[in-house]
């Protein structure tokens, strides 16, 4: 079985040296493959989660960016991520930030919680997201301003609803506001700190 698995992963192993972790949950075999990349001005690390089928084929279930930096030191978009597995539950953490003189990239966080079902499929339990798609000052007329100020008329309300709907669709989560958003960001940053502490040990 392991030989079959390695043959299936051979194309991945040809051009990189990914880390491979095997998990058994509900009598199903899963593999976490973590790999790095360096493409143009983007460098990072991504985690991919696969389920092994009875035919020894691998089904890709999801991927998570663990680290990505795009741009230069003076203007950089940053994405960090972490994952935690507790029994048959998987929690994915994502954080977006900007560094330097860059204004048209996101800032925010997301937590997605999944359960692995007995048949090996994933069930989404919850997904919370808070994202500012640009810096507040980037476009003073953008509906993003209503994250900090109240809409004044029906056109403003519609624009804000459209903004929230767009973010929820793009980032695949339920938008949270106010204290819930602050709590979300804190939880994501804490998970990333836990990940980094494990690496240093």
N, C-alpha and C positions, 0 to 999 in steps of 0.2 A: 504494500500500500504506500509506504514512504517513497519507494522508487518511482511509483506512478506519479505521486505528488511532485517529486522533483523534476520529472520529465515535463509535467504540465507547466511548471514554473520556469523551465529552462530559458524561454525568451526573456523573462524578467531578469534572470541572473546573468545573461550574456553581457549586458552593458552597465550593470551596477552591482553593488553589494548590499542588497536589502537585508534587514533584520527580519527573521521569521519566527513567529510565536504560534504554537498550537494550543487550542482550547477544545475541551469537550464539554458541551452543555446539552442536557436532555438527550444524551446518546447521539448527538450530532457533532461532527468535527468542523471546527472553524479555524481559520488561519488569519493572523494579523501580519501584514507585510508593511514594514516601515522603510521608506526609501527617501533619499535626498535628490535634489535636482538643482541645476544651475543653467537657466535658460535666459539669454539676453541680459536684462537688468533685474531678473528675479532669481532669488536663491531661497531654497526652503526644504522642508521635510513634510512628507505626506504619509498618512496611515490609511491602508486599504483593508477592508474586512470582507473575507470570503467564507462561504459555506461549501464544504466538500459534499458532492452528490454521490449516490450509490454507483454511478457510472465513472467515478473519479474525476468528473468535470468539476470545475470551480465556479461557483456563482458569486458574482460581486454584489454585496449587499449595500455597502456605503463606503465613502472615503471621508477623511477629515484632515484638513491642513493643520499640521502641528506647529509649523513656523514658515513664514514667508516674508521676505523683505524685498520690496520693489522700488527702484529709483536710486537716487544718490543720497549721500549723507546729509545734504542740505535740503532734500525734498524726498521723503520716503513714505511709502504706504506699508503698514505692518499688519500681519495677521498671525495670531498665536492660537494654539488649540491644545486641548488635553482630553483624555478619556479615562473613565473609571469603570471597572467591571465588578459587580457585586452579585454573585450567584448568576441568575439569568437576566439581570438588569444591566444595561449599558447606558452610561451618561456621557454625552458629548458636550464639550465646552469650547466656545469660539469667542475670540476677542479681536476687534479691529481698532486700529489706531493710526494716527498720522504723526510724522516727525519732521520738523523743519518747515520750510516755506511751501507747504502744499495744502490745498484747501478743498479740492474736489474729490476726495477719497473718504471712505466711511470711518466713523467712530461708533463703537457700540459693542454689544455682547449678545450671546445666545446660549441657551441651555436646552438640549434635546434629550429626552429620556425615552429609552426603548426597553421592551421586554422581549426576550427570545422565547418563542412559543415552542411547545413540545415537538412540533413538526419542523422546527428549524427556521421558521419565518420570523420576521421582525414585526412587532406591534408598537406603534408610536404611542407613548403614554402622554407626553406633553412636550410642547416646544414654546419657549418664551424668548422674545427678542426685543431689544431696544437698539435702534440704529439711527444715527444722524448721518445721512448720506453725503453731506458736505459740511464744511465749517459754516457756522451761522452767518458769517459776514460774506461768504462767497457770492451769494445772490440775495440781496435784501428783499426781493419780491417773491422768493421761493416760499412755498407752503411750510417749509421746515421751521419757519419763524414761529409757527403756532405751537411748537413744543414749549415755547417760553412765554408766549403772549396769547391772549384769547382772540379767536376769530370775531370779526366785527359785524359780519353780515352773512347771508346765505352763500354767496360766492366764496367767501373765505372758508366757511364750514365745509363746503363741497371740496375745495382744493385740499384741505387738511385730511378729509376722509380719503381722497384719492392718494395722497402721500402715504398714509398709513396702510392702505390696501396694497399699494405698490411695494412697500417694504416687506409686508407680510408675505406677499407672493414671491419676491426675490429671495428673501432669507428664510422662508419656510417656517414661520413661527407666529405666535400671537403677540402682538405689540403690547408692551406694558409701559406704564407711565409713572411719573413722580417717584415716590418712595420705592415702589416695586421695581422701577428701572434701576435705582441706586443699589438696591439689594441684589438685583441680577448681576450688575457689574462687579460688585464685591465678591459674590459667589464664584464668578468666572475667574477673577484674579486670584482668589484663594486656591482654586483647583490648579491653575497654572503654576503657582508657587509650590504646591505639593508635588507636581510633576518634576519641577526643576530640582527640588530637594532630593527626590529619588535618584535623579541623574548624578548628583554630586556625591551621593553615598557610595 
